[in-house]
Amino acid sequence: MSEQKQQIFEFDNFRLDLLNRTLLRDRSPVALPAKAFDVLVVLVESAGRLVEKDELFSRVWPDQIVEESNLTVHISAIRKVLGDRKDNPHYLVTVSGRGYRFTGNLVRSDSEEEESFARSSLMGTTEGAAENPIVIQPTDRTIGPPLIADENRALSRGKSVLARPLLFGSLAVILISLVIFLGFKRTYAPDKSAATAQIKSIAVLPFKPLVSSEREESLEIGMADTLITRLSRIRELTVRPTGAVRQYTKLEDEATKAGQELMVDAVLDGTIQRFGDRIRVGVRLVRVDKGQTLWTEQFDEASANIFTIQDAIARRVAGALAVQLGVEERARLGKHDTDSSEAYELYLKGRYFWDKFTPADHQRATEYFNHAIEKDPNYAAAYAGLADTYGASATNGWLRPNEAYPKAKLTGQKALSLDDTLAEAHANLGALFMFYDLDWVNAEREYKRAIDLDPEYEGTYEVYSYLLCALGRPDEGVEKAQRGLEINPLSGALGNDLALAYYQARRYDEAIKQYQKLLEIEPARAEALLGLGMVYEQKGMYEQAINEYQKAIKLLGRTSPNVAQLGHAYAMSGKRTEALALVSELKDLSSQSFRASYDSAILYTALGDKDKAFGQLNKAFEERSGWIIYLKVEPQFDPIRLDPRYESLLRRLSLPI
């Protein structure tokens, strides 16, 4: 019982007192059946964690055989009292077939003052009320509680000193005004002596919505991305990149399980929701090995104060982990890329659509990045995002390379003129030196600079791997791709890049294993199907290759690379008629894709038409069709390597002979 005396939990206008076995709403007691109260206690104590049904049965009904319907009845009673709804939960989320999760923004108070307040609030109530429930009419809570409540609620949700009945009305008015003006900030540190030793790595999960029907995914992912960037500035802390955590956006995702999969010591997760011109954020830091909550806090602020919330979270995470920050690190931890909350949110939307990685979504990303720059012309990260969008669209043939690459270079250089410490911008500039200028020396210099600035930025290792393979150093390319995958073990893109590097190194068996491993996790990753088909071709397994290409076509349609590779496999397997039928289709696709010239060269090479193959390769060079950088090492060009025109083209590409 000694521990229980200190267990008083608050969430919104509710107060749960374990010592007195009472639940208060707006400082007035509400009744629950005894077992329903016990179920609520278990769920609240495990806030944020999925509590399996078996665990509930063992803790609430030990040594008893109980029908599952009993649990359902008690959950329903809890929901009724809390004004919660199963179809739009604010407090209790049902994970079908498994159990329940308490998702309210929770605060625990340990002081004797809180206990005294709880006792005084019970004056006039009777013993055993919890055993004889009174019918309570639920409040209407379909969109969650308001940010600023009535006077009693504001007092009950403030800090502990504000939670007691006030003796003087004038003082109450003053304090209420202060609470409304400053917003509410509440902290819970369950165990200040909790061991934080050996916490050297952390993952920040995408934030979840308080109201599931009103998601704002760009803000949810963007909040995590910003905190990842901030915390990555702490040298002694390894932080998983955004790409590694992006998949954990489902409401039922568990912090502890995610931490185990991401192989980190701690996880930061939270909730976020906008209500009018205000924003509510709840966060908690969880130690993965023990499932132990090290720290929680809730913020209610004006939306314009989102940077203040991010600053506080970053500092308090560092404090909770007992990280020693130097003067420079402390300054970098609080660095803002922009002071405009409008520009920041436009930037988040740009990044959100960039990551969808389709031509249409990249067009939307371009618009959002440009709008962000309009709001803040000195926003370096927005320029870097714009450069990244132009560059990726050019490389993938969605925009004309000779038009998009110069735009990418101009905006990338602008980003670095504003902030030379952006690793992302240096990596982007290196990619432009590589794909557009064919300036391998400066490209490698930029990659090395990016790694010096941020050794944990996975994107650098991706493009650096491309460069090393292109220069005829594919084994080094494999090493760089492996390093990127160490940073983000769950990245499908990096997994694909590693397999591609194996292929360019002609380590075909390793490439097959890597592609198959990737496809076990992501069966619909079309570029992996395409790559696996290319490896099968080099192994002489043409029917298997054709099968993989056809799978890719079903997923992505008859795009230029898919059609070219299918035609290549037909030609190499002796199905010349089928291959020739695809030549005209590629000509039609050239009006839709600016990489069709490079793809056509692959098909003409397989058909043995060297003149047309070199004609298309020279066109690809003039157009800067991105993947011509692989001319030196691409196995599919082996049939034309002895032709003098091949060496001449390598020289034009400034590639080593």
C-alpha positions, 0 to 999 in steps of 0.5 A: 500500500505504501506505493499506492499512496503516491498513485494519483493520476490526472487526465483532462478533467478526470482524477484517478486516486488509487489510495482512496479508490476514487475517480473524480470528474471536475473534482466531483466523484463518479462511481464505477463497479469495483472491477471496472475501477481495477481494469481502469487502473491497469490501463492507466498504469500502462498508459500508451502500451497495449494491454493484452486481454490475458494480462487484464484477466490475470491482474484483475481476476487472479486465480479466477475463470472469467468469461471475456464478456465480463471484461467487455461489460467493464470496458463499456462501463469505463467508456460510459463514465469517461464519455468515450466512444469505441468508434472514435476513442479518446481514452480507450483504443480497442485493438481487435482480438488483442486488448486495449490501450489507454491513450489519454494525456496522463499526468501523475502527482506524487505530493501529499498536497495532491493526496490531501486535495483528493481526500477533501474532495470526497467529503460528503461521499459514502463508503462503498460508492464504487461498489454500488454504481450510480448512473452517470450521464456521459459528456459529449466528447466526440472531438476530444476535450477543449483546450481551455475549459471552464474555471473548475476544469482549468484548475483541476488540470493545472499544476499540483499547487493549482489543483487544490480548492482556492480560498480566495476568489480573486486569487482564483481569477488571477491564477485562471488567467495565468493558466489560460495565458501561458498554456498548460505544461505538466510533467511526469517522471515516474522514477527519478532513479530509473537507470538511464545508463547504457541508453545510447540510441533512441528512435522518435516515432511519428506522433499520433492524433488525439482524434483519430478521425482528424489526422494531419499526417504531415504534422505527425511525421514532421514533428518526429522528423524535426525532433530527430534532426534536433536530437541527432545534434547530440554527438553521444546519442545515436538517433534513428533517421526519419526513414526508419520510423516512417512506417510506425504511423498506425494508431496501434503501433507499440513504442516498446515493440517498435524500439525492439525492431529498430534496435534502440535503447529508448523510444520517444513517442507522443500525440499531437492535434490542432484545435483551432489556432492551438496545438496540443502535444503529449510526449513520453520517453520509454526505455525499451528493455524494461518497457519503463516510462522515464518521462512524460509531459503535455503541452497546450500552446498556440500553434505559433509556439510549436518551436517552443514545444520542440525546444522543451522536448529536446532539452528534456530528453537530453536531461532525462538521459543524463546527456552531458551537453557542451556549449556548442551542442546546447546551441545546436540543439536549440537551433531553428531552421526558421522562425516562421511557423507558417513556413515550417508547416508548409515545409513539412507538407513538402517533405510529406509529399516528397516521400511519396515519390511519384511524379504527381506528389513531387509536383505538389512537394515543389509547390509547398517548398516554394510557398515555404520560401515565400513565407521565409526567403531565408529558409535554408531547409526549404531550398534544400528540399526544393533542390532534392525534388528537382534533382530526384525528378530529373534523375527518374525522368519525371522532368527534363534533366537539362531543365530540372538539374540546373534548377536543383543546383541553383536552389541547392547552392542557395541553401548552402549560402544560407546554412553551410552546415546542412548535410542534406544540402551537401549530399544533394549538391554532390549528387548534382555534381555526379549526375549533371556535371559528371564532376566526380571529384567535387561530388565525392568531396561533397559526400565526405563533407556531408558525412563529416557534418552528420555521419547518421544521415543515410541519404549521403551513403545512398548517393555515395554508393552510386558514385563508387559503383559508377567509377568502377569501385563497386566493392566500396559501393557495397560498403557504403550501402551497408553503412547506410543500412546500418543506420536505417535497417528497415529502409527499403530504398537502402536495401535495394541500393545494397542489392544494386551495388552487389549487382554492379560488383557482379556478386550475383548470388549476394544480390539475389539474396539481398533482393529476396530478403527485401521482397519478403518484407516488401513484396510490392517494391517494384524496383526490387523486382526489376533488379532481381530480374536483371540479376537473373538475366546475368545468371542466364535464368531468363524465364525467371527474369521475365516473370519478375519484370512482368510482376513489376509491370503489374505494379507500376504499369508499362513504364520505360525501364520496365518495358526496356528490361522485359524486351532485353530479357526477350532478346537475350532468351531468343524471343526476338519477335517479342523484343522487337514488338517493344521497340515501338512501345519505347518510342511512344514512351519517350514522350512521357519519360526523359530516361527513355533514351538510356532504356532504349540503348539497353534494348538495342544492345540486347538486339545486337543493333550497336549503331542504334544503341550508341545513338541512344547512349549519345542522346542520353549523354546529351540529355543527362539521362541519370543512369548513364553514369553506370555505363562503365560497370553495367553488365548489360552493356558487355556486348558493346565494350570492345567497340571503339565508340564505347571508350570514346563515350566513357571519356565524354563521361569523364569516367576512368578507362 
